[in-house]
Amino acid sequence: MTETNRQMFMRYVAQTSYTPLSAEVERAEGVFMYRPDGSKIIDTVSGVSVANIGHCNPKVVEAVKNQAEKYMHLMVYGEIIQSPQVLLAEKLTKLLPKNLDNIFFVNSGSEATDGSLKLAKRYTKRKEIICFKNAYHGSTIGAMSVWGADKYNQAYKPLLQNVKRLNFNKMEDLAKITEKTACVITEIIQSEGGLNIPDLEWAKALRQRCSETGAVLIIDEVQMGFGRTGKMFGFENFGIEPDIVNFAKGLGGGMPIGAFAANKKMMECFCDPPLGHITTFGGHPVSCAAALASLNYIIDNKLAETATEKGDYFISLIKDHKKVKRTWGIGLFRGVEVDKKINMGEFLHKALDNGVLTDLFIFRDHAFRFAPPLTITKDEIQYAVNLIKKTLDEI
């Protein structure tokens, strides 16, 4: 008997858990995914903050096709002048604060984390790295070293040495940042920590403490960047500027790409000695072309400016359900805490059966996220909420 696609998926494709969602998708457009039988799934996760401008956005598809017909991979990153890289770097630096005027392209958020940690240590000539509890920065060995809990990284130790983990949004812990600290890495809004939004005073004090001690402040914008929070970048909500900023996910409009930005003087540390950081596929021209099209689409359609209104609308529709205990969030990234009696794994699978894709947090129990493409309409939000409520009623 011929194996089904699901059987082959489980047999040949390495899994990250014993209970994958296992939905088979034939195509995707806008906020919807379509199964082979034609039934649709509304996406309220955006591929975990990747599809900020929706699936298969026509502008991105056009950019990908046009660039693929010209050239794809030519040479390892940094050696050949490639127009898509140059134009994307120029666009990013014009959107960022003036001190972030140089871009290093990589392939993912994890790689951006590793590169930024290396750069901070090389620039400061210090060894200590500070991160925060409940943080998530990726899954390479370097990125896993600055995770916010030991549950997930214990099996892979020893990791990077001289790493300290502080309490997020705790003013008194900032004194532990000293002249021995190479860098402090943080999401300005913790994503997998459960959408933790710090106090404005804490964010400003963190920036000040890093400046006082000479520690490099690395802000991870991998999930919060590119309009998700109601601003182009999450740190703009707090009136601070990082020394290094990391990107991925929403940068590529659905294509794989990551990057970290710093000032040119700092970035030149990678040139002495040469090959201080290198990547074969970083800044792939097709991904860069897609990213530039995505950025322009976000700006031209004012998607950041409408994110908060859409997020508020979602909360207004879901907050009064009898099994919803609390809602919170920023922009078009909202959290919903539900009755503790609910089995969240069962909730995810039941929601998918009902036609809505949602997701949980790594470090917060009995809660799910609402982070759909920024292009979602109010009618589509209403459609998604109806399915979520249906699932809560049935579970």
C-alpha positions as CSV (number, residue, x, y, z in Angstrom):
1,M,0.0,0.0,0.0
2,T,1.3,3.5,-0.9
3,E,2.3,5.6,2.0
4,T,0.3,8.9,2.5
5,N,2.1,12.2,2.6
6,R,1.6,12.3,6.4
7,Q,3.1,8.9,6.9
8,M,6.1,9.9,4.8
9,F,6.3,13.2,6.7
10,M,6.6,11.3,10.0
11,R,8.9,8.7,8.5
12,Y,11.5,10.8,6.6
13,V,11.3,14.4,8.0
14,A,13.0,15.0,11.3
15,Q,10.6,16.2,14.0
16,T,10.8,18.7,16.8
17,S,8.2,17.0,19.0
18,Y,6.2,13.8,19.1
19,T,3.0,15.7,18.3
20,P,3.4,17.9,15.3
21,L,0.3,19.6,13.9
22,S,0.7,17.6,10.7
23,A,-1.6,19.8,8.6
24,E,-1.0,19.3,4.9
25,V,-1.0,22.6,3.0
26,E,-1.1,22.8,-0.8
27,R,-1.0,26.5,-1.2
28,A,-1.2,29.7,0.9
29,E,-2.3,33.3,0.1
30,G,-2.8,36.3,2.3
31,V,-3.9,35.1,5.8
32,F,-5.1,31.7,4.6
33,M,-3.6,28.3,4.0
34,Y,-5.4,25.7,1.8
35,R,-5.5,22.0,2.3
36,P,-5.5,19.6,-0.7
37,D,-9.2,19.2,-0.3
38,G,-9.7,22.9,-0.7
39,S,-10.6,23.6,3.0
40,K,-8.9,26.7,4.4
41,I,-7.0,27.5,7.6
42,I,-6.7,31.0,8.8
43,D,-3.2,31.8,10.0
44,T,-3.0,33.7,13.3
45,V,0.7,33.0,13.8
46,S,2.4,34.3,10.6
47,G,4.8,31.4,10.6
48,V,5.9,32.8,14.0
49,S,6.2,36.4,12.9
50,V,7.5,35.6,9.5
51,A,4.6,36.3,7.1
52,N,4.1,39.9,8.2
53,I,2.8,40.9,4.8
54,G,0.8,37.7,4.3
55,H,1.6,34.5,2.4
56,C,2.7,34.7,-1.2
57,N,2.4,38.5,-1.3
58,P,2.4,39.4,-5.0
59,K,5.2,42.0,-4.6
60,V,7.5,39.5,-3.0
61,V,6.7,36.8,-5.5
62,E,7.4,39.2,-8.3
63,A,10.8,40.2,-6.7
64,V,11.7,36.6,-6.2
65,K,11.0,35.7,-9.8
66,N,12.8,38.7,-11.2
67,Q,15.9,38.1,-9.2
68,A,16.0,34.3,-9.7
69,E,16.1,34.9,-13.5
70,K,19.2,37.2,-13.1
71,Y,21.4,35.2,-10.6
72,M,21.2,33.3,-7.4
73,H,24.3,32.3,-5.3
74,L,27.5,33.7,-6.7
75,M,30.1,33.6,-3.9
76,V,30.4,33.4,-0.2
77,Y,29.1,36.5,1.6
78,G,31.1,39.7,1.4
79,E,33.2,39.1,-1.7
80,I,31.0,40.0,-4.7
81,I,28.9,43.2,-5.1
82,Q,25.3,42.1,-5.4
83,S,22.7,44.7,-6.0
84,P,19.9,43.1,-3.9
85,Q,22.3,43.1,-0.8
86,V,23.4,46.7,-1.4
87,L,19.8,48.1,-1.9
88,L,18.5,46.2,1.2
89,A,21.4,47.3,3.4
90,E,20.8,50.9,2.3
91,K,17.0,50.6,3.0
92,L,17.6,49.2,6.5
93,T,20.1,51.7,7.5
94,K,17.8,54.6,6.5
95,L,15.1,53.1,8.7
96,L,17.4,52.5,11.7
97,P,19.0,55.0,14.1
98,K,22.1,56.7,12.6
99,N,24.5,54.7,14.8
100,L,23.4,51.5,13.1
101,D,24.8,52.2,9.7
102,N,26.3,48.8,8.7
103,I,24.5,45.5,8.0
104,F,25.8,41.9,8.2
105,F,23.5,39.5,6.4
106,V,23.1,35.9,7.6
107,N,20.4,33.2,7.2
108,S,18.4,33.2,10.4
109,G,17.7,34.7,13.8
110,S,20.0,32.1,15.5
111,E,22.9,33.1,13.2
112,A,22.2,36.8,13.9
113,T,22.4,36.0,17.6
114,D,25.7,34.2,17.2
115,G,27.2,36.9,15.0
116,S,26.2,39.7,17.4
117,L,27.6,37.9,20.4
118,K,30.9,37.4,18.6
119,L,31.0,41.0,17.5
120,A,30.4,42.4,21.0
121,K,33.1,40.2,22.5
122,R,35.6,41.1,19.7
123,Y,34.9,44.8,20.0
124,T,35.0,45.1,23.8
125,K,37.7,42.5,24.3
126,R,35.6,41.3,27.3
127,K,34.2,37.8,28.0
128,E,31.0,38.2,30.1
129,I,27.6,37.9,28.4
130,I,24.4,38.8,30.2
131,C,21.0,37.6,29.2
132,F,17.6,37.3,30.9
133,K,15.3,34.7,32.3
134,N,12.5,33.5,29.9
135,A,14.5,34.8,26.9
136,Y,14.5,33.1,23.5
137,H,17.2,33.9,20.9
138,G,17.4,30.8,18.7
139,S,18.7,27.2,18.8
140,T,22.3,27.1,17.8
141,I,24.8,26.4,20.5
142,G,25.7,30.1,20.9
143,A,22.0,31.2,20.8
144,M,21.0,28.4,23.2
145,S,23.6,29.7,25.7
146,V,21.5,32.8,26.2
147,W,18.2,31.0,26.5
148,G,16.1,32.0,29.5
149,A,15.9,28.6,31.2
150,D,17.9,25.4,31.6
151,K,15.1,23.0,30.8
152,Y,15.7,23.1,27.0
153,N,19.5,23.5,26.9
154,Q,20.6,21.3,29.8
155,A,21.4,18.3,27.5
156,Y,23.8,20.4,25.4
157,K,26.1,21.7,28.1
158,P,28.8,22.9,28.3
159,L,27.6,25.9,26.3
160,L,29.3,29.3,26.1
161,Q,31.0,30.2,29.3
162,N,30.7,33.4,31.4
163,V,27.0,33.8,30.8
164,K,24.9,35.4,33.5
165,R,21.1,35.3,33.5
166,L,19.2,38.2,35.1
167,N,15.6,38.9,35.9
168,F,13.8,40.7,33.1
169,N,12.3,44.1,34.0
170,K,13.9,44.1,37.5
171,M,15.6,47.4,38.1
172,E,17.8,46.1,40.9
173,D,19.4,43.4,38.7
174,L,20.9,46.1,36.3
175,A,23.7,46.7,38.8
176,K,25.1,43.3,37.8
177,I,26.1,44.8,34.5
178,T,29.7,45.9,35.0
179,E,32.9,46.9,33.3
180,K,33.5,43.2,32.8
181,T,30.4,42.8,30.7
182,A,31.0,42.4,27.0
183,C,27.3,42.6,26.1
184,V,23.7,42.4,27.3
185,I,21.4,40.7,24.9
186,T,17.7,41.0,25.2
187,E,14.4,41.0,23.4
188,I,13.0,44.4,24.2
189,I,9.6,42.6,24.4
190,Q,10.0,39.0,25.3
191,S,8.3,36.8,22.8
192,E,8.4,33.1,23.9
193,G,8.6,34.4,27.5
194,G,4.9,35.1,27.1
195,L,4.9,38.5,25.5
196,N,6.5,40.2,28.4
197,I,6.5,44.0,28.0
198,P,8.9,45.9,30.3
199,D,8.4,49.2,32.0
200,L,9.6,52.2,30.1
201,E,11.8,53.2,33.0
202,W,13.5,49.8,33.0
203,A,14.3,49.9,29.3
204,K,15.8,53.4,29.6
205,A,17.8,52.3,32.7
206,L,19.1,49.3,30.8
207,R,20.3,51.5,28.0
208,Q,21.9,53.9,30.5
209,R,23.6,51.2,32.5
210,C,25.2,49.7,29.3
211,S,26.4,53.1,28.3
212,E,27.9,53.7,31.7
213,T,29.8,50.4,31.8
214,G,30.8,50.2,28.1
215,A,28.7,47.0,27.7
216,V,27.3,46.5,24.2
217,L,23.5,46.5,24.2
218,I,22.1,43.9,21.7
219,I,18.4,44.0,21.0
220,D,16.8,41.0,19.4
221,E,14.1,42.2,17.0
222,V,13.6,38.8,15.4
223,Q,9.9,38.5,16.4
224,M,9.1,42.1,17.2
225,G,10.6,43.8,14.1
226,F,9.0,45.2,10.9
227,G,5.7,46.5,12.1
228,R,4.6,43.9,14.6
229,T,4.5,46.2,17.6
230,G,2.9,49.2,15.9
231,K,6.3,50.6,15.2
232,M,8.8,49.5,12.5
233,F,11.0,48.2,15.3
234,G,10.0,47.2,18.8
235,F,12.7,49.3,20.5
236,E,11.1,52.5,19.1
237,N,8.3,52.0,21.6
238,F,10.7,52.7,24.4
239,G,12.7,55.6,23.1
240,I,16.1,53.8,23.2
241,E,18.7,52.7,20.6
242,P,20.7,49.5,20.7
243,D,24.4,49.2,19.8
244,I,23.6,46.0,17.8
245,V,20.2,44.9,16.6
246,N,19.3,41.5,15.3
247,F,16.7,40.7,12.6
248,A,15.2,37.6,10.8
249,K,11.7,36.2,10.4
250,G,9.6,39.2,9.2
251,L,12.6,40.7,7.3
252,G,12.3,38.3,4.3
253,G,8.6,38.4,3.4
254,G,8.6,34.7,3.6
255,M,12.1,34.0,2.4
256,P,14.9,32.9,4.7
257,I,17.2,35.7,5.8
258,G,18.7,37.2,8.9
259,A,20.9,40.2,9.7
260,F,22.5,42.2,12.5
261,A,23.3,45.9,12.3
262,A,25.9,47.9,14.2
263,N,28.1,50.9,13.4
264,K,30.7,50.5,10.8
265,K,33.7,50.9,13.2
266,M,32.4,48.1,15.3
267,M,31.6,45.9,12.4
268,E,35.2,46.3,11.0
269,C,36.4,44.2,13.9
270,F,35.5,41.2,11.8
271,C,38.2,42.2,9.3
272,D,41.1,42.0,11.7
273,P,42.0,39.2,11.5
274,P,40.0,38.5,8.3
275,L,37.0,36.1,8.4
276,G,36.0,37.1,11.9
277,H,32.5,36.0,10.8
278,I,31.5,34.4,7.6
279,T,28.6,32.7,5.9
280,T,28.2,31.0,2.6
281,F,24.5,31.8,1.9
282,G,24.1,34.9,4.1
283,G,22.4,37.7,2.1
284,H,21.3,35.4,-0.7
285,P,20.3,37.7,-3.5
286,V,16.8,36.2,-3.9
287,S,16.1,36.6,-0.2
288,C,17.4,40.1,-0.2
289,A,15.2,41.0,-3.2
290,A,12.2,39.6,-1.3
291,A,13.2,41.4,1.8
292,L,13.4,44.8,0.0
293,A,10.0,44.2,-1.6
294,S,8.6,43.3,1.8
295,L,10.0,46.4,3.5
296,N,8.6,48.6,0.8
297,Y,5.2,47.0,1.1
298,I,5.1,47.5,4.9
299,I,6.0,51.2,4.5
300,D,3.7,51.9,1.5
301,N,0.7,50.3,3.1
302,K,1.3,51.7,6.6
303,L,1.0,48.3,8.1
304,A,2.8,49.3,11.3
305,E,0.4,52.2,11.8
306,T,-2.7,50.0,11.7
307,A,-1.3,47.1,13.8
308,T,-2.4,48.5,17.2
309,E,-6.0,49.2,16.0
310,K,-6.3,45.6,14.7
311,G,-4.8,44.1,17.8
312,D,-7.2,46.1,20.0
313,Y,-10.1,44.9,17.8
314,F,-9.1,41.3,18.4
315,I,-9.0,41.8,22.2
316,S,-12.4,43.4,22.1
317,L,-13.9,40.3,20.5
318,I,-12.2,37.6,22.6
319,K,-11.8,39.1,26.1
320,D,-15.3,38.4,27.4
321,H,-15.3,34.6,26.6
322,K,-16.0,32.7,29.8
323,K,-12.8,30.6,29.4
324,V,-10.5,33.6,28.8
325,K,-8.9,34.8,32.0
326,R,-6.6,37.6,30.7
327,T,-5.5,39.4,27.6
328,W,-2.5,41.6,27.0
329,G,0.0,42.7,24.3
330,I,1.1,45.3,21.9
331,G,0.5,46.1,18.2
332,L,-0.7,43.0,16.4
333,F,1.0,40.6,18.9
334,R,-1.5,39.7,21.6
335,G,-1.6,37.1,24.3
336,V,-4.6,35.2,25.7
337,E,-4.6,33.3,29.0
338,V,-7.2,30.6,29.3
339,D,-8.7,28.4,32.0
340,K,-6.0,26.2,33.5
341,K,-8.2,23.1,33.0
342,I,-7.7,23.3,29.3
343,N,-5.1,21.0,27.8
344,M,-3.2,23.4,25.5
345,G,-1.9,20.7,23.1
346,E,-5.5,19.5,22.6
347,F,-6.6,23.1,22.1
348,L,-4.0,23.6,19.3
349,H,-5.1,20.5,17.4
350,K,-8.8,21.1,17.9
351,A,-8.4,24.7,16.7
352,L,-6.6,23.4,13.6
353,D,-9.4,20.9,13.0
354,N,-11.8,23.9,13.1
355,G,-9.7,25.8,10.6
356,V,-7.6,28.2,12.7
357,L,-3.8,28.0,13.2
358,T,-2.6,29.4,16.5
359,D,0.4,28.8,18.7
360,L,1.6,28.7,22.3
361,F,4.5,30.3,24.2
362,I,7.6,28.4,25.3
363,F,7.8,29.9,28.8
364,R,4.1,30.7,29.6
365,D,1.6,28.0,30.3
366,H,-2.2,28.1,29.5
367,A,-1.9,30.9,27.0
368,F,-1.8,31.3,23.2
369,R,-0.7,34.1,20.9
370,F,-2.5,36.1,18.2
371,A,0.0,37.3,15.8
372,P,-1.5,37.1,12.3
373,P,-0.1,38.8,9.1
374,L,-0.3,42.6,9.5
375,T,-2.4,42.6,6.3
376,I,-5.3,40.9,8.1
377,T,-8.7,42.7,7.8
378,K,-11.2,43.2,10.6
379,D,-13.6,40.8,8.9
380,E,-10.8,38.2,8.9
381,I,-10.1,38.9,12.6
382,Q,-13.8,38.3,13.3
383,Y,-13.6,35.1,11.3
384,A,-10.6,33.9,13.3
385,V,-12.1,34.8,16.6
386,N,-15.3,32.9,15.9
387,L,-13.3,29.8,15.2
388,I,-11.2,30.3,18.4
389,K,-14.4,30.7,20.5
390,K,-15.9,27.6,18.9
391,T,-12.8,25.7,19.9
392,L,-12.9,27.0,23.5
393,D,-16.5,26.0,23.7
394,E,-15.8,22.5,22.5
395,I,-12.7,21.7,24.5
